[in-house]
Structure formats: C-alpha cells, structure tokens
Amino acid sequence: MRRTRSVNIRATREKKGRDNYDGKLVDENMIVLRMRIKDMKMSETSQMPPSDWMEWEKRYFGDYNERVFEGVELLQMCLMNTRPCLAIGMVALVALSLPISAWVIIFNVRGVVLGFI
C-alpha cells in the first residue's frame, strides 16, 4: 500500500525590497530581464567607478546602462510596430551607410591625391 503526498505550491506577489520595474514582466521584453540581471550584479559586487575617471564619467556610470537599455527598448518597440519589410530596410540602410560613406571618402581622397601627382 502506497501513501500519497499532497504538495501545495503557492506564489505571492510580495515586494520584499525588490524593485517593481514599473510593473513590467520579464516576458514582455528581454531588456527588462537584462536590467534586472545588471541590477543584481551591481548589488552583489557594489561596483564603484575607478578613481582615475573624470567627474562626468563617474556621474553617468550608474545610469549609463539604464539609458542604453531604454534607448534599445524604444528602438525595439518602434521596429515591432512597423511592417517587417520596412524594419529590415531601415536596418539594411543603417548597416550599409558606413561602408558606402567610407568608400566615397576613399574615392574622393584618391582623386585629390592623383590630382596632385
């Protein structure tokens, strides 16, 4: 004869000192998860900026990642609300703009150098 065990699993929404993150769920956006992981690492190691940094670098040290995360989150939300072809086209335009600009500059410098010779 076997005995059966009953297992009760309970989940609560108590805060207990944790940040609320404005009610955002982790599944809503991976950026939220990255921010939470970063906050946990910062609280565990209590990182301070190096002493040889300038004052403005020390001022922005704690908020830098949060601002980058907010910018990427805004970009992701804008791209998610557009048509896929438009989003792919915008990414391709940005990705190709640097090599094309570099090629135009090199071509013009080459023309100037050949003009002097």
MOPAC internal coordinates of N, CA, C and O (Angstrom, degrees):
PM7 1SCF
backbone

  N    0.0000 0     0.00 0     0.00 0    0    0    0
  C    1.4222 1     0.00 0     0.00 0    1    0    0
  C    1.5345 1   110.67 1     0.00 0    2    1    0
  O    1.2310 1   120.63 1   -53.31 1    3    2    1
  N    1.3182 1   116.41 1   126.69 1    3    2    1
  C    1.4652 1   121.86 1  -177.02 1    5    3    2
  C    1.5240 1   110.42 1  -100.45 1    6    5    3
  O    1.2310 1   121.87 1   -36.20 1    7    6    5
  N    1.3005 1   114.02 1   143.80 1    7    6    5
  C    1.4522 1   119.11 1   175.14 1    9    7    6
  C    1.5240 1   108.96 1   -93.83 1   10    9    7
  O    1.2310 1   120.90 1   -38.57 1   11   10    9
  N    1.2759 1   115.89 1   141.43 1   11   10    9
  C    1.4602 1   119.86 1   176.48 1   13   11   10
  C    1.5223 1   108.77 1  -102.31 1   14   13   11
  O    1.2310 1   121.51 1   -40.66 1   15   14   13
  N    1.2901 1   114.71 1   139.34 1   15   14   13
  C    1.4601 1   120.39 1   178.14 1   17   15   14
  C    1.5158 1   109.35 1  -105.60 1   18   17   15
  O    1.2310 1   121.17 1   -37.08 1   19   18   17
  N    1.2780 1   115.37 1   142.92 1   19   18   17
  C    1.4580 1   118.42 1   175.50 1   21   19   18
  C    1.5245 1   107.91 1  -106.27 1   22   21   19
  O    1.2310 1   121.50 1   -46.24 1   23   22   21
  N    1.3043 1   114.74 1   133.76 1   23   22   21
  C    1.4536 1   121.46 1  -178.39 1   25   23   22
  C    1.5148 1   108.06 1  -117.37 1   26   25   23
  O    1.2310 1   121.07 1   -53.91 1   27   26   25
  N    1.3192 1   115.56 1   126.09 1   27   26   25
  C    1.4636 1   120.59 1   176.95 1   29   27   26
  C    1.5168 1   109.04 1  -107.50 1   30   29   27
  O    1.2310 1   120.96 1   -53.59 1   31   30   29
  N    1.2967 1   115.76 1   126.41 1   31   30   29
  C    1.4656 1   121.18 1   177.81 1   33   31   30
  C    1.5184 1   106.80 1  -114.95 1   34   33   31
  O    1.2310 1   121.48 1   -53.78 1   35   34   33
  N    1.3323 1   114.77 1   126.22 1   35   34   33
  C    1.4508 1   119.54 1  -179.11 1   37   35   34
  C    1.5166 1   109.61 1  -125.97 1   38   37   35
  O    1.2310 1   121.33 1   -40.61 1   39   38   37
  N    1.3025 1   115.05 1   139.39 1   39   38   37
  C    1.4629 1   120.59 1   176.45 1   41   39   38
  C    1.5189 1   108.27 1  -121.12 1   42   41   39
  O    1.2310 1   120.73 1   -43.14 1   43   42   41
  N    1.3147 1   116.22 1   136.86 1   43   42   41
  C    1.4589 1   120.22 1   179.06 1   45   43   42
  C    1.5130 1   109.40 1  -122.87 1   46   45   43
  O    1.2310 1   121.36 1   -17.32 1   47   46   45
  N    1.3134 1   115.01 1   162.68 1   47   46   45
  C    1.4622 1   120.71 1   179.15 1   49   47   46
  C    1.5232 1   110.41 1  -110.45 1   50   49   47
  O    1.2310 1   119.68 1  -142.66 1   51   50   49
  N    1.3025 1   118.21 1    37.34 1   51   50   49
  C    1.4504 1   121.16 1   179.99 1   53   51   50
  C    1.5138 1   109.43 1   -76.19 1   54   53   51
  O    1.2310 1   121.43 1   -36.50 1   55   54   53
  N    1.3114 1   114.86 1   143.50 1   55   54   53
  C    1.4643 1   119.57 1  -176.23 1   57   55   54
  C    1.5213 1   111.79 1   -79.74 1   58   57   55
  O    1.2310 1   119.26 1   129.97 1   59   58   57
  N    1.3018 1   119.02 1   -50.03 1   59   58   57
  C    1.4639 1   125.00 1   178.02 1   61   59   58
  C    1.5254 1   112.95 1    47.63 1   62   61   59
  O    1.2310 1   120.42 1  -129.26 1   63   62   61
  N    1.3359 1   116.81 1    50.74 1   63   62   61
  C    1.4509 1   120.28 1   173.22 1   65   63   62
  C    1.5120 1   115.78 1    84.26 1   66   65   63
  O    1.2310 1   119.43 1   175.45 1   67   66   65
  N    1.3066 1   118.69 1    -4.55 1   67   66   65
  C    1.4607 1   120.46 1   179.81 1   69   67   66
  C    1.5162 1   110.25 1   -85.65 1   70   69   67
  O    1.2310 1   120.89 1   -28.26 1   71   70   69
  N    1.3254 1   115.91 1   151.74 1   71   70   69
  C    1.4569 1   120.04 1   177.69 1   73   71   70
  C    1.5151 1   109.43 1   -72.58 1   74   73   71
  O    1.2310 1   121.01 1   -31.59 1   75   74   73
  N    1.3236 1   115.68 1   148.41 1   75   74   73
  C    1.4567 1   121.13 1  -177.42 1   77   75   74
  C    1.5230 1   111.82 1   -84.47 1   78   77   75
  O    1.2310 1   119.82 1   156.35 1   79   78   77
  N    1.3228 1   117.96 1   -23.65 1   79   78   77
  C    1.4710 1   122.88 1  -176.84 1   81   79   78
  C    1.5193 1   111.69 1    54.49 1   82   81   79
  O    1.2310 1   121.22 1  -140.77 1   83   82   81
  N    1.3073 1   115.27 1    39.23 1   83   82   81
  C    1.4677 1   122.72 1   177.24 1   85   83   82
  C    1.5150 1   112.47 1    56.60 1   86   85   83
  O    1.2310 1   119.31 1  -149.40 1   87   86   85
  N    1.3057 1   118.92 1    30.60 1   87   86   85
  C    1.4511 1   122.74 1   176.94 1   89   87   86
  C    1.5153 1   114.26 1    74.57 1   90   89   87
  O    1.2310 1   119.18 1  -169.78 1   91   90   89
  N    1.3257 1   119.16 1    10.22 1   91   90   89
  C    1.4613 1   121.64 1  -178.91 1   93   91   90
  C    1.5244 1   109.92 1   -74.86 1   94   93   91
  O    1.2310 1   120.80 1   -40.99 1   95   94   93
  N    1.2855 1   116.07 1   139.01 1   95   94   93
  C    1.4569 1   121.22 1   176.05 1   97   95   94
  C    1.5147 1   109.68 1   -89.94 1   98   97   95
  O    1.2310 1   120.72 1   -25.90 1   99   98   97
  N    1.3114 1   116.23 1   154.10 1   99   98   97
  C    1.4670 1   120.05 1   179.46 1  101   99   98
  C    1.5239 1   110.08 1   -65.09 1  102  101   99
  O    1.2310 1   119.89 1   142.51 1  103  102  101
  N    1.3333 1   117.82 1   -37.49 1  103  102  101
  C    1.4550 1   120.58 1  -178.89 1  105  103  102
  C    1.5228 1   112.19 1   -67.88 1  106  105  103
  O    1.2310 1   120.20 1   159.49 1  107  106  105
  N    1.3317 1   117.22 1   -20.51 1  107  106  105
  C    1.4549 1   119.96 1  -178.03 1  109  107  106
  C    1.5240 1   111.55 1   -64.24 1  110  109  107
  O    1.2310 1   121.17 1   142.53 1  111  110  109
  N    1.3333 1   115.38 1   -37.47 1  111  110  109
  C    1.4504 1   117.95 1  -176.08 1  113  111  110
  C    1.5221 1   108.60 1  -161.66 1  114  113  111
  O    1.2310 1   120.28 1   -43.67 1  115  114  113
  N    1.3170 1   117.07 1   136.33 1  115  114  113
  C    1.4598 1   120.21 1   179.66 1  117  115  114
  C    1.5239 1   111.58 1   -67.80 1  118  117  115
  O    1.2310 1   119.86 1   158.26 1  119  118  117
  N    1.3329 1   117.87 1   -21.74 1  119  118  117
  C    1.4556 1   120.86 1   178.21 1  121  119  118
  C    1.5257 1   109.78 1   -61.52 1  122  121  119
  O    1.2310 1   120.19 1   141.49 1  123  122  121
  N    1.3144 1   117.24 1   -38.51 1  123  122  121
  C    1.4645 1   120.88 1   179.42 1  125  123  122
  C    1.5226 1   109.82 1   -61.91 1  126  125  123
  O    1.2310 1   120.59 1   137.96 1  127  126  125
  N    1.3134 1   116.47 1   -42.04 1  127  126  125
  C    1.4583 1   120.40 1   178.20 1  129  127  126
  C    1.5200 1   110.59 1   -63.29 1  130  129  127
  O    1.2310 1   120.08 1   137.20 1  131  130  129
  N    1.3201 1   117.46 1   -42.80 1  131  130  129
  C    1.4637 1   120.47 1   178.89 1  133  131  130
  C    1.5243 1   111.03 1   -62.68 1  134  133  131
  O    1.2310 1   120.36 1   139.79 1  135  134  133
  N    1.3465 1   116.92 1   -40.21 1  135  134  133
  C    1.4619 1   119.92 1   178.61 1  137  135  134
  C    1.5225 1   110.62 1   -64.28 1  138  137  135
  O    1.2310 1   120.02 1   139.61 1  139  138  137
  N    1.3194 1   117.56 1   -40.39 1  139  138  137
  C    1.4643 1   120.52 1   179.13 1  141  139  138
  C    1.5210 1   111.38 1   -65.73 1  142  141  139
  O    1.2310 1   120.30 1   138.57 1  143  142  141
  N    1.3404 1   117.03 1   -41.43 1  143  142  141
  C    1.4684 1   120.36 1   177.97 1  145  143  142
  C    1.5217 1   109.83 1   -63.88 1  146  145  143
  O    1.2310 1   120.10 1   137.71 1  147  146  145
  N    1.3185 1   117.42 1   -42.29 1  147  146  145
  C    1.4641 1   121.12 1   179.04 1  149  147  146
  C    1.5228 1   110.64 1   -63.25 1  150  149  147
  O    1.2310 1   120.06 1   136.88 1  151  150  149
  N    1.3351 1   117.49 1   -43.12 1  151  150  149
  C    1.4634 1   120.52 1   178.56 1  153  151  150
  C    1.5193 1   111.53 1   -62.59 1  154  153  151
  O    1.2310 1   120.51 1   140.74 1  155  154  153
  N    1.3269 1   116.64 1   -39.26 1  155  154  153
  C    1.4647 1   119.79 1   178.69 1  157  155  154
  C    1.5239 1   110.75 1   -65.61 1  158  157  155
  O    1.2310 1   120.03 1   136.91 1  159  158  157
  N    1.3253 1   117.55 1   -43.09 1  159  158  157
  C    1.4625 1   120.47 1   178.89 1  161  159  158
  C    1.5220 1   110.82 1   -63.93 1  162  161  159
  O    1.2310 1   120.69 1   139.07 1  163  162  161
  N    1.3437 1   116.28 1   -40.93 1  163  162  161
  C    1.4642 1   119.80 1   179.66 1  165  163  162
  C    1.5244 1   110.44 1   -64.51 1  166  165  163
  O    1.2310 1   120.05 1   139.64 1  167  166  165
  N    1.3378 1   117.51 1   -40.36 1  167  166  165
  C    1.4626 1   119.55 1  -179.03 1  169  167  166
  C    1.5241 1   111.37 1   -71.36 1  170  169  167
  O    1.2310 1   120.11 1   148.02 1  171  170  169
  N    1.3357 1   117.40 1   -31.98 1  171  170  169
  C    1.4589 1   120.11 1   179.48 1  173  171  170
  C    1.5197 1   112.03 1   -73.02 1  174  173  171
  O    1.2310 1   120.22 1   139.87 1  175  174  173
  N    1.3175 1   117.18 1   -40.13 1  175  174  173
  C    1.4565 1   119.99 1  -175.60 1  177  175  174
  C    1.5249 1   112.99 1   -99.23 1  178  177  175
  O    1.2310 1   120.41 1   166.99 1  179  178  177
  N    1.3264 1   116.82 1   -13.01 1  179  178  177
  C    1.4752 1   123.37 1  -176.26 1  181  179  178
  C    1.5314 1   110.67 1    42.93 1  182  181  179
  O    1.2310 1   121.47 1  -120.44 1  183  182  181
  N    1.3182 1   114.80 1    59.56 1  183  182  181
  C    1.4607 1   121.08 1  -177.33 1  185  183  182
  C    1.5246 1   110.95 1   -67.10 1  186  185  183
  O    1.2310 1   121.15 1   -43.77 1  187  186  185
  N    1.2840 1   115.40 1   136.23 1  187  186  185
  C    1.4528 1   122.21 1   174.77 1  189  187  186
  C    1.5315 1   106.80 1  -118.87 1  190  189  187
  O    1.2310 1   120.51 1   -31.47 1  191  190  189
  N    1.3397 1   116.63 1   148.53 1  191  190  189
  C    1.4637 1   117.92 1   179.05 1  193  191  190
  C    1.5242 1   110.57 1   -66.60 1  194  193  191
  O    1.2310 1   120.29 1   -29.95 1  195  194  193
  N    1.3203 1   117.04 1   150.05 1  195  194  193
  C    1.4742 1   120.19 1   178.60 1  197  195  194
  C    1.5309 1   111.46 1   -59.70 1  198  197  195
  O    1.2310 1   120.45 1   -29.89 1  199  198  197
  N    1.3098 1   116.74 1   150.11 1  199  198  197
  C    1.4629 1   121.58 1  -175.57 1  201  199  198
  C    1.5274 1   112.79 1   -71.16 1  202  201  199
  O    1.2310 1   119.90 1   158.95 1  203  202  201
  N    1.3466 1   117.80 1   -21.05 1  203  202  201
  C    1.4590 1   119.39 1  -178.69 1  205  203  202
  C    1.5268 1   113.06 1   -83.91 1  206  205  203
  O    1.2310 1   119.77 1   179.98 1  207  206  205
  N    1.3260 1   118.05 1    -0.02 1  207  206  205
  C    1.4596 1   121.46 1   178.38 1  209  207  206
  C    1.5215 1   109.75 1   -75.01 1  210  209  207
  O    1.2310 1   120.91 1   -25.16 1  211  210  209
  N    1.3207 1   115.87 1   154.84 1  211  210  209
  C    1.4562 1   121.50 1   176.35 1  213  211  210
  C    1.5252 1   109.02 1   -75.21 1  214  213  211
  O    1.2310 1   120.40 1   -14.75 1  215  214  213
  N    1.3360 1   116.84 1   165.25 1  215  214  213
  C    1.4703 1   121.59 1  -175.85 1  217  215  214
  C    1.5275 1   111.96 1   -62.77 1  218  217  215
  O    1.2310 1   120.09 1   138.73 1  219  218  217
  N    1.3450 1   117.43 1   -41.27 1  219  218  217
  C    1.4534 1   118.87 1  -178.14 1  221  219  218
  C    1.5313 1   110.95 1   -66.55 1  222  221  219
  O    1.2310 1   119.97 1   148.29 1  223  222  221
  N    1.3387 1   117.66 1   -31.71 1  223  222  221
  C    1.4615 1   120.78 1   176.99 1  225  223  222
  C    1.5286 1   110.54 1   -68.08 1  226  225  223
  O    1.2310 1   120.51 1   140.09 1  227  226  225
  N    1.3218 1   116.62 1   -39.91 1  227  226  225
  C    1.4628 1   120.41 1   178.42 1  229  227  226
  C    1.5184 1   111.57 1   -66.88 1  230  229  227
  O    1.2310 1   120.37 1   144.75 1  231  230  229
  N    1.3490 1   116.89 1   -35.25 1  231  230  229
  C    1.4697 1   120.38 1   179.34 1  233  231  230
  C    1.5223 1   111.74 1   -63.90 1  234  233  231
  O    1.2310 1   120.52 1   139.31 1  235  234  233
  N    1.3262 1   116.61 1   -40.69 1  235  234  233
  C    1.4622 1   120.99 1  -175.79 1  237  235  234
  C    1.5232 1   113.59 1   -92.19 1  238  237  235
  O    1.2310 1   119.43 1   177.60 1  239  238  237
  N    1.3202 1   118.69 1    -2.40 1  239  238  237
  C    1.4598 1   122.07 1  -175.62 1  241  239  238
  C    1.5252 1   112.13 1   -59.92 1  242  241  239
  O    1.2310 1   119.83 1   132.78 1  243  242  241
  N    1.3178 1   117.93 1   -47.22 1  243  242  241
  C    1.4604 1   120.97 1  -176.84 1  245  243  242
  C    1.5166 1   113.41 1   -71.93 1  246  245  243
  O    1.2310 1   119.95 1   147.03 1  247  246  245
  N    1.3395 1   117.69 1   -32.97 1  247  246  245
  C    1.4601 1   121.51 1  -175.39 1  249  247  246
  C    1.5195 1   113.85 1   -93.58 1  250  249  247
  O    1.2310 1   119.87 1   171.62 1  251  250  249
  N    1.3184 1   117.85 1    -8.38 1  251  250  249
  C    1.4653 1   120.68 1  -172.83 1  253  251  250
  C    1.5299 1   111.92 1   -58.58 1  254  253  251
  O    1.2310 1   120.24 1   126.44 1  255  254  253
  N    1.3301 1   117.16 1   -53.56 1  255  254  253
  C    1.4674 1   119.77 1  -176.97 1  257  255  254
  C    1.5164 1   111.28 1   -63.82 1  258  257  255
  O    1.2310 1   120.22 1   142.14 1  259  258  257
  N    1.3220 1   117.19 1   -37.86 1  259  258  257
  C    1.4591 1   119.71 1   179.02 1  261  259  258
  C    1.5227 1   110.96 1   -62.39 1  262  261  259
  O    1.2310 1   120.52 1   139.32 1  263  262  261
  N    1.3224 1   116.60 1   -40.68 1  263  262  261
  C    1.4698 1   120.09 1   179.18 1  265  263  262
  C    1.5221 1   111.30 1   -68.37 1  266  265  263
  O    1.2310 1   120.47 1   141.23 1  267  266  265
  N    1.3236 1   116.71 1   -38.77 1  267  266  265
  C    1.4659 1   120.00 1   176.89 1  269  267  266
  C    1.5267 1   109.57 1   -64.68 1  270  269  267
  O    1.2310 1   120.02 1   136.15 1  271  270  269
  N    1.3315 1   117.56 1   -43.85 1  271  270  269
  C    1.4591 1   121.06 1   178.78 1  273  271  270
  C    1.5282 1   111.27 1   -60.70 1  274  273  271
  O    1.2310 1   120.33 1   138.48 1  275  274  273
  N    1.3382 1   116.97 1   -41.52 1  275  274  273
  C    1.4622 1   119.92 1   178.81 1  277  275  274
  C    1.5264 1   111.12 1   -64.34 1  278  277  275
  O    1.2310 1   120.35 1   140.32 1  279  278  277
  N    1.3423 1   116.94 1   -39.68 1  279  278  277
  C    1.4581 1   120.29 1   178.11 1  281  279  278
  C    1.5211 1   112.42 1   -65.10 1  282  281  279
  O    1.2310 1   120.60 1   136.72 1  283  282  281
  N    1.3328 1   116.46 1   -43.28 1  283  282  281
  C    1.4671 1   120.60 1   178.37 1  285  283  282
  C    1.5196 1   110.24 1   -67.12 1  286  285  283
  O    1.2310 1   120.32 1   142.34 1  287  286  285
  N    1.3271 1   117.00 1   -37.66 1  287  286  285
  C    1.4682 1   120.48 1   177.74 1  289  287  286
  C    1.5188 1   110.37 1   -62.69 1  290  289  287
  O    1.2310 1   120.38 1   136.62 1  291  290  289
  N    1.3344 1   116.88 1   -43.38 1  291  290  289
  C    1.4585 1   120.68 1   177.88 1  293  291  290
  C    1.5251 1   110.71 1   -62.43 1  294  293  291
  O    1.2310 1   120.32 1   136.99 1  295  294  293
  N    1.3335 1   116.98 1   -43.01 1  295  294  293
  C    1.4613 1   121.05 1   178.08 1  297  295  294
  C    1.5277 1   111.04 1   -62.21 1  298  297  295
  O    1.2310 1   120.50 1   135.73 1  299  298  297
  N    1.3320 1   116.65 1   -44.27 1  299  298  297
  C    1.4605 1   120.25 1   179.03 1  301  299  298
  C    1.5229 1   111.34 1   -61.94 1  302  301  299
  O    1.2310 1   120.35 1   137.18 1  303  302  301
  N    1.3232 1   116.94 1   -42.82 1  303  302  301
  C    1.4600 1   119.85 1  -179.08 1  305  303  302
  C    1.5254 1   111.01 1   -65.54 1  306  305  303
  O    1.2310 1   120.27 1   140.92 1  307  306  305
  N    1.3428 1   117.09 1   -39.08 1  307  306  305
  C    1.4674 1   120.19 1   177.77 1  309  307  306
  C    1.5269 1   110.58 1   -64.80 1  310  309  307
  O    1.2310 1   120.66 1   136.76 1  311  310  309
  N    1.3396 1   116.35 1   -43.24 1  311  310  309
  C    1.4676 1   119.42 1  -179.33 1  313  311  310
  C    1.5215 1   111.58 1   -69.38 1  314  313  311
  O    1.2310 1   120.13 1   147.46 1  315  314  313
  N    1.3261 1   117.35 1   -32.54 1  315  314  313
  C    1.4698 1   119.93 1   179.93 1  317  315  314
  C    1.5289 1   111.60 1   -71.19 1  318  317  315
  O    1.2310 1   120.11 1   155.35 1  319  318  317
  N    1.3383 1   117.39 1   -24.65 1  319  318  317
  C    1.4570 1   120.93 1  -178.78 1  321  319  318
  C    1.5182 1   112.88 1   -92.30 1  322  321  319
  O    1.2310 1   119.74 1  -176.22 1  323  322  321
  N    1.3315 1   118.11 1     3.78 1  323  322  321
  C    1.4530 1   120.55 1   178.56 1  325  323  322
  C    1.5280 1   109.51 1  -107.13 1  326  325  323
  O    1.2310 1   121.45 1   -10.41 1  327  326  325
  N    1.2995 1   114.83 1   169.59 1  327  326  325
  C    1.4655 1   119.06 1   176.74 1  329  327  326
  C    1.5260 1   109.07 1   -69.37 1  330  329  327
  O    1.2310 1   120.26 1   -32.71 1  331  330  329
  N    1.3337 1   117.11 1   147.29 1  331  330  329
  C    1.4697 1   119.43 1  -176.76 1  333  331  330
  C    1.5298 1   113.74 1   -58.47 1  334  333  331
  O    1.2310 1   120.12 1   139.15 1  335  334  333
  N    1.3129 1   117.38 1   -40.85 1  335  334  333
  C    1.4692 1   119.60 1  -178.85 1  337  335  334
  C    1.5199 1   111.40 1   -65.70 1  338  337  335
  O    1.2310 1   120.10 1   142.54 1  339  338  337
  N    1.3264 1   117.41 1   -37.46 1  339  338  337
  C    1.4506 1   120.89 1   178.16 1  341  339  338
  C    1.5277 1   110.37 1   -67.12 1  342  341  339
  O    1.2310 1   120.26 1   138.07 1  343  342  341
  N    1.3175 1   117.11 1   -41.93 1  343  342  341
  C    1.4671 1   121.04 1   178.84 1  345  343  342
  C    1.5287 1   110.80 1   -63.56 1  346  345  343
  O    1.2310 1   120.24 1   136.20 1  347  346  345
  N    1.3243 1   117.15 1   -43.80 1  347  346  345
  C    1.4633 1   121.06 1   178.54 1  349  347  346
  C    1.5297 1   110.17 1   -64.58 1  350  349  347
  O    1.2310 1   120.45 1   139.94 1  351  350  349
  N    1.3223 1   116.75 1   -40.06 1  351  350  349
  C    1.4614 1   120.78 1   177.80 1  353  351  350
  C    1.5129 1   112.27 1   -63.60 1  354  353  351
  O    1.2310 1   120.04 1   139.48 1  355  354  353
  N    1.3456 1   117.52 1   -40.52 1  355  354  353
  C    1.4652 1   120.31 1   178.46 1  357  355  354
  C    1.5232 1   110.82 1   -65.84 1  358  357  355
  O    1.2310 1   120.12 1   137.98 1  359  358  357
  N    1.3256 1   117.37 1   -42.02 1  359  358  357
  C    1.4627 1   120.54 1   178.47 1  361  359  358
  C    1.5286 1   110.21 1   -64.60 1  362  361  359
  O    1.2310 1   119.97 1   138.24 1  363  362  361
  N    1.3248 1   117.67 1   -41.76 1  363  362  361
  C    1.4645 1   121.08 1   178.72 1  365  363  362
  C    1.5248 1   110.82 1   -64.71 1  366  365  363
  O    1.2310 1   120.06 1   139.90 1  367  366  365
  N    1.3216 1   117.49 1   -40.10 1  367  366  365
  C    1.4593 1   120.97 1   178.68 1  369  367  366
  C    1.5199 1   111.43 1   -61.63 1  370  369  367
  O    1.2310 1   120.59 1   134.85 1  371  370  369
  N    1.3157 1   116.48 1   -45.15 1  371  370  369
  C    1.4663 1   120.23 1   178.94 1  373  371  370
  C    1.5258 1   110.41 1   -67.01 1  374  373  371
  O    1.2310 1   120.24 1   139.42 1  375  374  373
  N    1.3343 1   117.15 1   -40.58 1  375  374  373
  C    1.4613 1   120.80 1  -178.06 1  377  375  374
  C    1.5288 1   112.01 1   -67.87 1  378  377  375
  O    1.2310 1   120.05 1   146.48 1  379  378  377
  N    1.3088 1   117.51 1   -33.52 1  379  378  377
  C    1.4663 1   120.51 1  -178.18 1  381  379  378
  C    1.5225 1   113.58 1   -89.89 1  382  381  379
  O    1.2310 1   119.86 1   166.51 1  383  382  381
  N    1.3252 1   117.87 1   -13.49 1  383  382  381
  C    1.4692 1   119.44 1  -175.80 1  385  383  382
  C    1.5281 1   112.02 1   -66.25 1  386  385  383
  O    1.2310 1   119.62 1   140.90 1  387  386  385
  N    1.3094 1   118.34 1   -39.10 1  387  386  385
  C    1.4674 1   120.09 1  -179.18 1  389  387  386
  C    1.5294 1   112.19 1   -66.73 1  390  389  387
  O    1.2310 1   118.45 1   130.40 1  391  390  389
  N    1.3312 1   120.57 1   -49.60 1  391  390  389
  C    1.4742 1   118.39 1   178.82 1  393  391  390
  C    1.5322 1   113.21 1   -62.91 1  394  393  391
  O    1.2310 1   120.36 1   143.23 1  395  394  393
  N    1.3166 1   116.92 1   -36.77 1  395  394  393
  C    1.4651 1   119.12 1   179.72 1  397  395  394
  C    1.5200 1   110.18 1   -67.99 1  398  397  395
  O    1.2310 1   120.16 1   137.58 1  399  398  397
  N    1.3351 1   117.31 1   -42.42 1  399  398  397
  C    1.4695 1   120.32 1   178.36 1  401  399  398
  C    1.5196 1   110.83 1   -63.10 1  402  401  399
  O    1.2310 1   120.09 1   138.68 1  403  402  401
  N    1.3131 1   117.43 1   -41.32 1  403  402  401
  C    1.4688 1   120.94 1   178.54 1  405  403  402
  C    1.5265 1   110.17 1   -63.47 1  406  405  403
  O    1.2310 1   120.22 1   138.70 1  407  406  405
  N    1.3147 1   117.18 1   -41.30 1  407  406  405
  C    1.4625 1   120.47 1   179.53 1  409  407  406
  C    1.5249 1   110.83 1   -63.58 1  410  409  407
  O    1.2310 1   119.82 1   137.43 1  411  410  409
  N    1.3362 1   117.96 1   -42.57 1  411  410  409
  C    1.4745 1   121.52 1   179.71 1  413  411  410
  C    1.5208 1   109.96 1   -63.78 1  414  413  411
  O    1.2310 1   119.70 1   137.46 1  415  414  413
  N    1.3215 1   118.19 1   -42.54 1  415  414  413
  C    1.4685 1   120.89 1   179.31 1  417  415  414
  C    1.5206 1   110.78 1   -63.82 1  418  417  415
  O    1.2310 1   120.24 1   134.37 1  419  418  417
  N    1.3296 1   117.16 1   -45.63 1  419  418  417
  C    1.4715 1   120.66 1   179.24 1  421  419  418
  C    1.5190 1   110.79 1   -62.25 1  422  421  419
  O    1.2310 1   120.11 1   138.84 1  423  422  421
  N    1.3239 1   117.39 1   -41.16 1  423  422  421
  C    1.4671 1   121.50 1   179.42 1  425  423  422
  C    1.5256 1   110.51 1   -62.85 1  426  425  423
  O    1.2310 1   120.03 1   136.78 1  427  426  425
  N    1.3331 1   117.54 1   -43.22 1  427  426  425
  C    1.4719 1   120.57 1  -179.95 1  429  427  426
  C    1.5272 1   111.52 1   -69.53 1  430  429  427
  O    1.2310 1   119.77 1   140.82 1  431  430  429
  N    1.3219 1   118.04 1   -39.18 1  431  430  429
  C    1.4707 1   120.63 1   176.90 1  433  431  430
  C    1.5236 1   109.79 1   -63.70 1  434  433  431
  O    1.2310 1   120.57 1   140.29 1  435  434  433
  N    1.3153 1   116.51 1   -39.71 1  435  434  433
  C    1.4733 1   120.70 1   177.79 1  437  435  434
  C    1.5257 1   110.64 1   -61.41 1  438  437  435
  O    1.2310 1   120.88 1   138.35 1  439  438  437
  N    1.3359 1   115.93 1   -41.65 1  439  438  437
  C    1.4722 1   119.91 1   178.29 1  441  439  438
  C    1.5140 1   112.15 1   -63.99 1  442  441  439
  O    1.2310 1   120.39 1   140.59 1  443  442  441
  N    1.3325 1   116.85 1   -39.41 1  443  442  441
  C    1.4781 1   120.58 1   179.08 1  445  443  442
  C    1.5215 1   109.85 1   -67.43 1  446  445  443
  O    1.2310 1   119.89 1   136.59 1  447  446  445
  N    1.3380 1   117.82 1   -43.41 1  447  446  445
  C    1.4561 1   121.35 1  -179.94 1  449  447  446
  C    1.5262 1   110.67 1   -63.94 1  450  449  447
  O    1.2310 1   120.41 1   137.11 1  451  450  449
  N    1.3257 1   116.81 1   -42.89 1  451  450  449
  C    1.4855 1   119.29 1   177.73 1  453  451  450
  C    1.5140 1   111.71 1   -66.99 1  454  453  451
  O    1.2310 1   119.48 1   153.75 1  455  454  453
  N    1.3294 1   118.59 1   -26.25 1  455  454  453
  C    1.4695 1   121.94 1   178.02 1  457  455  454
  C    1.5236 1   111.28 1   -70.42 1  458  457  455
  O    1.2310 1   120.17 1   148.03 1  459  458  457
  N    1.3284 1   117.28 1   -31.97 1  459  458  457
  C    1.4566 1   121.45 1   179.70 1  461  459  458
  C    1.5232 1   111.22 1   -79.36 1  462  461  459
  O    1.2310 1   119.14 1   157.51 1  463  462  461
  N    1.2911 1   119.25 1   -22.49 1  463  462  461
  C    1.4754 1   121.68 1  -175.73 1  465  463  462
  C    1.4876 1   110.98 1   -80.85 1  466  465  463
  O    1.2310 1   120.10 1   180.00 1  467  466  465

